[in-house]
Amino acid sequence: MSLLLLLSDGIWTPLSRADIRQYHNGNGDMLDQARHSLRDIDRRPWQVVVFRDVKNGVAGHLELRLVGFPTQIDFQHPQPLLIQTRSGQDFQAPDEFGDNGPAANVGQYDITEILPRLPQDEPLVLELPTVQRATLKVPASVISEWRLIS
C-alpha cells in the first residue's frame, strides 16, 4: 500500500487508501462499506467506517462509525458529531447509539442527509463528542470515497 501525504494547515497528515467492500448474504441483502485508518490532531489512531445496509432492495441510512483506541477515548453519548467544512459550513450528525453504545470508544452517526450537502473537493474537520478532546481531519479524497457508497 502506498503512503500518500497531504499538506493541510502546515501539518503533514498520512492518508490511507480506502478499503471499499460490498458484502452479500444469501437473502439478497447487502452491506456497502468504506474503511479508513486515520489519526486525529493528537496523533491517536482511528478506524473510520462509512456504511449502508440494503435490505430487500431498500437502502438504509448512511452511517459513520468512529472507533478510537480502547482506554484512550470515551464518547459522550448521545451527543451529536460536529462536522465543519473549510468553506465555513457546520453540520451536526445525530448519535445513532443514544445512551447504549457498544463500547466507550465507539461512536456512530447518521450522515444520510449531510453527505449530499457537503462541498465537493473540500476536507472536513470532525469534532468528536468525547471526554478527551478529539479532532479528526478528513481529506477530500476520503469524502469522495464515501460518496461512492451513498
C-alpha atoms as one frame of an Amber mdcrd trajectory, in Angstrom:
protein
   0.000   0.000   0.000   1.366   3.355  -0.941   1.526   6.107   1.619   0.253
   9.454   0.481   0.917  12.704   2.243  -1.325  15.724   2.361  -0.175  19.157
   3.430  -3.028  20.609   5.444  -2.729  23.726   7.578   1.029  23.273   7.873
   0.910  19.686   9.158   1.709  16.537   7.204  -1.092  14.028   7.641  -0.692
  10.441   6.402  -3.582   9.071   4.402  -4.516   5.516   3.717  -6.265   4.017
   0.744  -9.848   3.117   1.321 -10.911  -0.414   1.773 -14.265  -0.340  -0.036
 -16.224  -3.564   0.220 -19.636  -4.932  -0.556 -20.920  -7.875   1.443 -23.827
 -10.073   0.278 -25.815 -12.586   2.229 -27.959 -15.333   0.772 -31.177 -13.305
   1.102 -30.178 -10.568  -1.347 -29.270  -8.127   1.428 -26.045  -6.145   1.093
 -23.708  -4.049   3.193 -21.597  -1.435   1.400 -18.714  -0.079   3.438 -15.629
   2.136   3.147 -12.918   1.815   5.815 -10.093   4.211   6.530  -7.424   4.392
   9.194  -6.731   8.000  10.173  -5.109   9.833  13.078  -6.582  12.746  14.957
  -4.691  16.005  15.529  -3.177  14.485  18.688  -1.915  11.500  16.625  -4.334
   8.969  18.171  -5.393   6.226  15.725  -8.984   5.942  14.472 -10.860   3.415
  12.403 -13.341   5.383  10.274 -16.088   3.342   8.626 -18.925   4.607   6.433
 -21.563   2.013   5.608 -25.076   1.466   4.312 -27.288  -1.597   4.636 -29.522
  -2.586   1.725 -32.328  -4.920   2.820 -34.974  -6.200   0.435 -33.763  -3.647
  -2.122 -34.276  -0.712   0.254 -31.206   1.325   1.196 -30.881   2.208   4.869
 -29.240   5.233   6.417 -25.642   6.135   5.618 -23.757   5.639   8.874 -20.367
   6.939  10.023 -18.760   4.763  12.697 -15.710   6.078  14.547 -13.634   3.712
  16.642 -10.859   5.035  18.863  -8.300   3.045  20.786  -9.831   1.491  23.933
  -8.883   3.241  27.187  -7.822   6.377  25.250 -11.250   7.600  24.073 -14.666
   7.842  25.707 -17.598   9.063  23.612 -20.218  11.203  25.330 -23.415   9.559
  24.162 -25.915  10.827  22.960 -24.096  13.999  21.843 -24.036  14.801  18.092
 -20.938  14.767  15.922 -19.921  18.256  14.747 -18.828  18.476  11.111 -17.117
  21.576   9.714 -16.148  22.368   6.130 -13.301  24.583   5.002 -15.861  26.963
   3.464 -17.442  27.539   6.892 -20.468  25.249   6.849 -21.338  23.484  10.113
 -23.421  20.326  10.446 -24.498  18.094  13.324 -24.898  14.358  12.804 -27.150
  12.628  15.332 -25.773   9.918  17.598 -27.221   6.577  16.493 -26.392   4.771
  19.736 -28.147   7.078  22.177 -27.178   6.010  25.674 -26.471   2.421  24.571
 -23.137   2.419  22.748 -21.467  -0.970  22.316 -18.249   0.333  23.900 -16.996
   3.657  25.258 -14.549   4.069  22.367 -17.180   3.672  19.600 -19.465   6.339
  18.138 -21.911   6.037  15.243 -23.650   8.881  13.427 -26.286   9.226  10.708
 -24.805  11.223   7.788 -27.529  10.395   5.252 -28.781  13.979   4.962 -25.381
  15.621   5.457 -23.131  13.933   2.880 -25.031  15.249  -0.197 -24.836  18.788
   1.217 -21.063  18.764   1.705 -18.966  20.715  -0.799 -17.097  18.703  -3.402
 -13.302  18.602  -3.063 -13.106  20.004   0.475 -11.675  18.321   3.556 -13.731
  18.111   6.719 -12.998  18.630  10.379 -14.858  16.330  12.752 -15.190  17.499
  16.356 -15.859  14.251  18.153 -18.090  14.320  21.242 -15.574  12.656  23.522
 -14.429  13.227  27.097 -10.916  13.701  25.748 -10.830  16.459  23.124 -10.644
  14.732  19.729 -10.494  16.454  16.356 -10.193  14.444  13.181  -9.283  15.954
   9.807 -10.791  14.004   6.930  -9.225  14.621   3.495 -11.422  15.401   0.488
 -10.272  12.163  -1.159 -11.808  10.179   1.699 -15.100  12.087   1.397 -15.126
  11.286  -2.340 -14.826   7.584  -1.487 -17.733   7.886   0.952 -19.833   9.237
  -1.892 -19.192   6.030  -3.857 -21.342   4.063  -1.424 -24.001   6.717  -0.763
